[in-house]
């Protein structure tokens, strides 16, 4: 259950990465970043780094080959 006060500037909700992590729900970008040994974003408003964007782009490119 959520603690009641969302620590994410987005205000929380179903797609909030902070809320999803607190609920131990799956966050797809976390899988991609962990696989590539990249830091996770702290909240929804934190911008992606260039390396994170490259990892996401590579995943999407590889996934579209199927």
Backbone torsions as a table, in degrees:
resi	resn	phi	psi	omega
1	UNK	NA	145.7	179.8
2	UNK	-70.0	148.6	-176.6
3	UNK	-69.5	-14.4	178.2
4	UNK	111.1	-41.8	-180.0
5	UNK	-111.1	120.1	-179.6
6	UNK	-80.0	131.1	179.9
7	UNK	-93.0	8.7	179.8
8	UNK	-99.6	136.9	179.4
9	UNK	-63.3	-15.8	179.8
10	UNK	-72.9	-16.1	-179.0
11	UNK	96.0	-5.7	177.5
12	UNK	85.8	176.3	179.6
13	UNK	135.0	-173.6	-172.3
14	UNK	-60.0	-35.0	-177.7
15	UNK	-100.8	4.6	-179.2
16	UNK	-72.1	125.7	-178.7
17	UNK	-67.4	-30.8	178.1
18	UNK	-67.1	-49.1	178.7
19	UNK	-61.9	-43.1	-178.4
20	UNK	-62.9	-42.0	178.4
21	UNK	-65.0	-41.2	-180.0
22	UNK	-62.0	-32.1	178.8
23	UNK	-88.3	4.6	-175.3
24	UNK	58.1	33.9	177.5
25	UNK	-89.6	159.0	-177.7
26	UNK	-71.6	132.0	173.9
27	UNK	-120.4	108.9	-172.3
28	UNK	-57.3	-43.7	-178.3
29	UNK	-62.0	-30.7	177.7
30	UNK	-61.1	-42.4	178.1
31	UNK	-59.6	-45.8	-178.2
32	UNK	-66.1	-44.7	-178.7
33	UNK	-67.9	-41.8	178.4
34	UNK	-62.8	-42.3	179.6
35	UNK	-60.4	-34.1	-178.7
36	UNK	-97.5	10.5	178.7
37	UNK	54.6	46.1	179.0
38	UNK	-110.4	153.5	177.9
39	UNK	-69.4	148.5	176.7
40	UNK	-82.8	150.4	174.0
41	UNK	-70.2	142.7	-178.9
42	UNK	-75.7	-31.6	-179.8
43	UNK	-156.0	176.3	-175.8
44	UNK	-67.2	-24.6	-176.7
45	UNK	-91.4	-8.7	177.8
46	UNK	-70.9	128.4	-179.1
47	UNK	-69.6	149.8	174.3
48	UNK	-71.1	146.0	171.6
49	UNK	-79.8	166.5	176.9
50	UNK	-59.3	-39.9	-179.8
51	UNK	-66.7	-39.9	177.1
52	UNK	-63.9	-43.4	178.7
53	UNK	-61.9	-39.7	178.0
54	UNK	-63.1	-41.5	179.4
55	UNK	-64.6	-42.6	177.8
56	UNK	-64.4	-42.9	-179.9
57	UNK	-63.7	-42.7	178.8
58	UNK	-62.2	-43.1	178.1
59	UNK	-59.5	-46.9	-177.5
60	UNK	-66.2	-37.5	178.5
61	UNK	-66.4	-46.6	179.4
62	UNK	-64.6	-37.8	-178.1
63	UNK	-69.9	-27.3	-177.3
64	UNK	-81.6	-8.0	-179.6
65	UNK	-71.3	-33.6	-176.4
66	UNK	-58.7	NA	NA
